[in-house]
Amino acid sequence: MNSILDKDIITEQDIESLITLGVEESINLDYKASDSLEINEGRKTEIAKDISAFANSAGGYIIYGMNERDHKASSLSPIDGSIITKEWLEQVIQTRIQRKLEGLIISPIRIQQDIKKTIYVVKIPESSLAPHMTSNKKFYKRYNFESVQMEEYEVRNLYNRKEKTKLVIDNIVTATTTEKEGRGLDSITYWKLSFQIQNIGKAVEKDYKLTIGLNFRDYSIKFDPLRNDKNFNHSVTGDNFRVISFFGVSAIFPDEVLTIGHVDFGLLDSTRQQTIEKGVFRLRLLYTNGVDEMKIELGKVLKTSAQQSA
């Protein structure tokens, strides 16, 4: 989707920038001139066709009140918002498309704050309730720059569409220095680390794993025996690349933040400053539908410096 439109509040300047930059229509973006919104049966049928096509495909934006030339935004084509209201447009959409669309957003943009010069930006999410049928008993999808009727097998496949999960690395919670442990002529200082992930999707995820790659060797790991964590693995791969990993032991629900693992992480006092300055954690969260990655300096993870913790 276009980053100009993928924001909470869309402004008149955002609409003008589509023209200035010559942003092209795509499977996720369509421009419609003002005559696309008229109070007659033909136009209502076209509105339902276009909106449902986006919902049945990958979602996107339709901008009503924009002229295009060679599929690029060319000039404004304002709509009289006192006649074609947001409520009228929403009613057309919801009464002529089955099943009803969830999460659809209609944003009126008043050019120079004049209701008679209105642009409607309609944001249509990719629907987990697809396929959606219009009142003429047809199913549509986006294809290149158009809304086209779907084949029977495409409709059948959409009935099997499931909402995808989306997990992200949320946070690394670091406690203050926990203790020191003597080891020969040297000692080790420990920090408590907890790794958190979040499900920002709309479906439950059961299969996931977090790996933490380390680009250094002078460290120690131990566990609080009362926690009895069973999902931890510590391995050494080629070139002495060290990996800590935690796998999920319970489902993570939509919007849930889950602590996937805990560890007491220790550094030798004699090499701590050098390790903190150069050390890096490379985190990879693997789950059913994808991967989230993060690279973070060790000093930021520990929220301290060698001088402060000396």
C-alpha positions in Angstrom: 0.0 0.0 0.0 1.1 3.6 -0.6 2.9 5.0 2.4 1.2 8.4 1.7 -2.2 7.0 2.6 -1.2 4.3 5.1 -1.6 6.7 8.1 -4.2 7.5 10.7 -5.1 10.9 9.4 -5.0 11.7 5.7 -4.7 15.4 4.8 -5.4 17.6 1.8 -1.6 17.8 1.4 -1.4 14.0 1.2 -3.9 14.0 -1.7 -2.0 16.7 -3.5 1.2 14.8 -3.2 -0.3 11.9 -5.1 -0.6 14.2 -8.0 2.8 15.9 -7.6 4.5 12.5 -7.4 2.4 11.0 -10.2 1.6 7.9 -8.0 0.3 5.1 -10.2 -2.7 2.9 -9.7 -2.0 -0.6 -8.6 -3.7 -3.7 -7.3 -4.0 -1.8 -4.0 -4.9 1.7 -5.3 -7.6 3.0 -7.6 -8.6 6.5 -8.6 -12.2 7.4 -9.4 -13.5 10.7 -10.8 -16.4 12.6 -9.2 -19.0 11.0 -11.6 -18.3 7.6 -10.1 -20.4 8.7 -7.1 -23.9 9.5 -8.4 -27.3 8.6 -7.0 -28.4 6.0 -9.5 -28.5 2.2 -9.7 -25.7 1.9 -12.2 -23.2 3.8 -10.0 -24.2 2.0 -6.9 -23.6 -1.4 -8.6 -20.1 -0.2 -9.6 -19.3 1.0 -6.1 -20.2 -2.4 -4.7 -18.2 -4.1 -7.4 -15.0 -2.1 -6.8 -15.1 -2.2 -3.0 -15.8 -5.9 -2.8 -13.0 -6.6 -5.3 -10.5 -5.0 -3.0 -11.8 -6.9 0.0 -11.6 -10.2 -1.9 -8.0 -9.4 -2.9 -5.3 -7.8 -0.9 -7.2 -4.8 0.3 -6.2 -1.2 -0.5 -7.5 2.3 -1.2 -10.1 3.8 -3.6 -9.9 7.6 -3.9 -13.2 9.0 -5.1 -12.7 12.5 -6.5 -9.4 12.0 -8.4 -8.8 12.1 -12.1 -6.1 9.8 -13.6 -4.1 9.9 -16.8 -2.3 6.7 -17.9 -3.2 5.3 -14.5 -1.4 8.1 -12.6 -3.1 10.7 -10.4 -3.4 13.8 -12.6 -5.9 16.3 -11.0 -8.6 16.6 -8.4 -12.2 15.9 -9.3 -14.1 17.1 -6.2 -17.5 15.8 -5.1 -20.3 17.8 -3.5 -20.2 16.3 0.0 -23.5 17.9 0.9 -25.2 15.7 -1.6 -22.9 12.6 -1.7 -22.3 12.2 2.0 -20.1 9.8 3.8 -23.2 8.1 5.3 -24.7 7.6 1.8 -21.5 6.0 0.5 -21.3 3.7 3.6 -24.9 2.7 3.2 -24.4 1.7 -0.4 -21.4 -0.4 0.5 -22.9 -2.2 3.4 -26.3 -2.9 1.8 -25.0 -4.1 -1.6 -22.1 -6.3 -0.4 -22.5 -9.6 1.4 -21.1 -10.6 3.9 -20.7 -7.2 5.5 -17.3 -5.7 5.4 -15.4 -5.2 8.7 -12.8 -2.6 9.3 -13.6 -0.4 6.3 -12.8 3.3 6.8 -14.1 6.2 4.8 -12.2 9.5 5.2 -13.7 12.7 3.8 -11.1 15.3 2.8 -12.5 18.8 2.4 -10.5 20.8 -0.1 -9.9 24.2 1.5 -12.4 23.2 4.1 -15.2 23.4 1.5 -17.8 20.5 1.8 -18.7 21.0 -1.9 -15.1 20.1 -2.7 -14.8 16.7 -1.1 -12.5 13.8 -1.7 -13.4 10.4 -0.2 -10.5 8.1 0.6 -11.9 4.6 1.2 -9.6 2.2 3.0 -10.6 -1.5 2.4 -8.8 -4.2 4.5 -8.0 -7.6 3.1 -11.0 -9.5 4.4 -10.9 -12.7 6.4 -14.6 -13.1 5.7 -14.1 -13.3 1.9 -15.5 -14.0 -0.6 -17.9 -11.1 -0.6 -20.7 -11.1 -3.1 -22.4 -8.0 -4.6 -26.2 -7.5 -4.9 -26.1 -8.8 -8.5 -24.9 -12.2 -7.2 -21.4 -11.8 -8.6 -17.9 -12.0 -7.0 -15.1 -9.7 -8.0 -11.3 -9.4 -7.5 -8.6 -6.9 -8.4 -6.6 -7.7 -11.5 -4.0 -5.1 -12.6 -5.9 -1.8 -12.6 -9.4 -3.3 -12.8 -12.1 -5.1 -10.8 -12.9 -8.3 -12.7 -15.4 -11.1 -12.1 -13.9 -14.1 -10.4 -13.8 -17.6 -11.7 -15.7 -20.3 -9.8 -12.5 -22.0 -8.5 -11.2 -18.6 -7.2 -14.4 -18.1 -5.2 -14.1 -21.6 -3.8 -10.5 -20.9 -2.8 -11.5 -17.8 -1.0 -13.8 -19.7 1.3 -10.6 -21.4 2.6 -8.8 -18.0 3.3 -7.8 -17.8 6.9 -6.7 -14.8 8.8 -2.9 -14.9 9.0 -0.9 -14.5 12.1 1.8 -11.8 12.4 4.3 -11.9 15.3 6.8 -9.3 16.1 9.7 -9.0 18.6 8.2 -6.7 21.2 10.9 -6.0 23.9 13.8 -7.3 25.9 13.2 -6.6 29.6 16.5 -6.1 31.5 16.7 -6.1 35.2 19.6 -4.4 37.1 22.7 -6.3 37.8 21.7 -9.4 39.8 24.8 -10.7 41.3 28.5 -11.5 40.9 30.0 -14.9 40.8 33.7 -15.7 41.4 35.4 -17.7 38.7 39.1 -18.3 39.2 41.0 -15.0 39.1 38.0 -13.4 37.5 34.4 -12.8 38.3 31.1 -12.7 36.4 28.4 -10.0 36.6 24.9 -11.2 35.7 21.8 -9.5 34.3 18.3 -10.9 34.2 17.0 -10.8 30.6 13.4 -11.6 29.6 12.4 -11.8 25.9 8.9 -10.7 24.8 7.0 -11.1 21.6 3.6 -9.8 20.4 0.9 -11.1 18.1 -0.3 -8.1 16.1 -2.3 -10.3 13.7 -5.9 -11.5 14.1 -5.4 -15.2 14.5 -4.0 -17.5 17.2 -0.4 -18.7 16.6 0.8 -22.0 18.0 4.2 -22.5 16.3 6.9 -20.0 16.9 10.6 -19.8 18.0 12.9 -17.0 19.0 16.7 -17.3 18.2 19.3 -14.9 19.6 22.6 -15.0 17.7 25.7 -13.8 19.6 28.8 -12.4 17.9 31.0 -12.9 21.0 32.1 -15.8 23.2 32.9 -14.4 26.6 29.6 -14.9 28.4 27.8 -17.2 30.8 24.2 -18.3 31.0 22.3 -19.8 33.9 18.7 -20.2 35.1 16.7 -19.6 38.1 15.9 -23.2 39.2 12.5 -22.0 40.5 11.4 -21.1 37.0 12.1 -24.5 35.5 12.1 -23.2 31.9 12.0 -26.2 29.5 12.0 -24.3 26.2 15.6 -23.2 26.1 18.4 -24.3 23.8 22.1 -23.1 23.6 24.2 -24.2 20.6 27.4 -23.4 18.8 27.4 -23.5 15.0 30.2 -23.1 12.5 32.8 -20.4 13.1 32.0 -20.4 16.8 28.7 -18.6 16.2 26.6 -18.9 19.4 22.9 -19.2 19.4 20.4 -19.0 22.3 16.9 -20.1 21.3 13.4 -20.4 22.9 10.5 -22.2 21.4 6.9 -21.4 22.2 5.1 -23.7 24.7 1.7 -22.1 24.5 -0.5 -20.4 21.9 -0.3 -16.6 21.6 -3.5 -14.8 21.0 -4.2 -11.6 18.9 -2.9 -8.5 20.7 -1.2 -10.6 23.4 2.3 -9.8 24.6 4.0 -13.0 25.8 7.4 -13.5 27.5 8.9 -16.4 25.6 12.0 -16.9 27.8 14.1 -15.8 30.7 17.9 -16.1 31.3 20.5 -14.9 33.6 23.2 -13.5 31.3 26.7 -13.0 32.6 29.9 -11.3 31.4 33.4 -11.7 32.6 34.4 -8.5 34.5 37.9 -8.5 32.8 36.5 -8.4 29.3 33.1 -6.8 30.0 33.8 -3.4 28.6 35.2 -4.7 25.4 32.3 -7.1 24.9 29.6 -4.5 25.6 31.2 -2.1 23.1 31.4 -4.6 20.3 28.7 -7.2 21.2 25.5 -7.5 19.1 22.4 -9.6 19.6 20.7 -10.7 16.3 17.1 -11.8 17.1 15.0 -13.8 14.7 11.4 -14.7 15.5 10.1 -17.5 13.3 6.4 -18.4 13.1 4.0 -20.0 10.7 3.5 -17.1 8.3 6.9 -15.3 8.4 9.9 -14.0 10.2 10.6 -10.9 12.3 14.2 -9.8 12.8 16.0 -7.3 15.0 19.6 -6.4 15.5 20.5 -4.6 18.7 23.7 -3.7 20.4 24.5 -5.5 23.6 25.1 -2.3 25.5 21.5 -1.2 24.7 20.2 -4.6 25.8 21.9 -4.3 29.2 20.9 -0.7 29.5 24.2 0.2 31.0 27.8 0.8 30.1 31.0 -0.9 31.2 31.9 2.2 33.2 28.5 2.3 35.0 28.5 -1.3 36.0 32.2 -1.5 37.0 
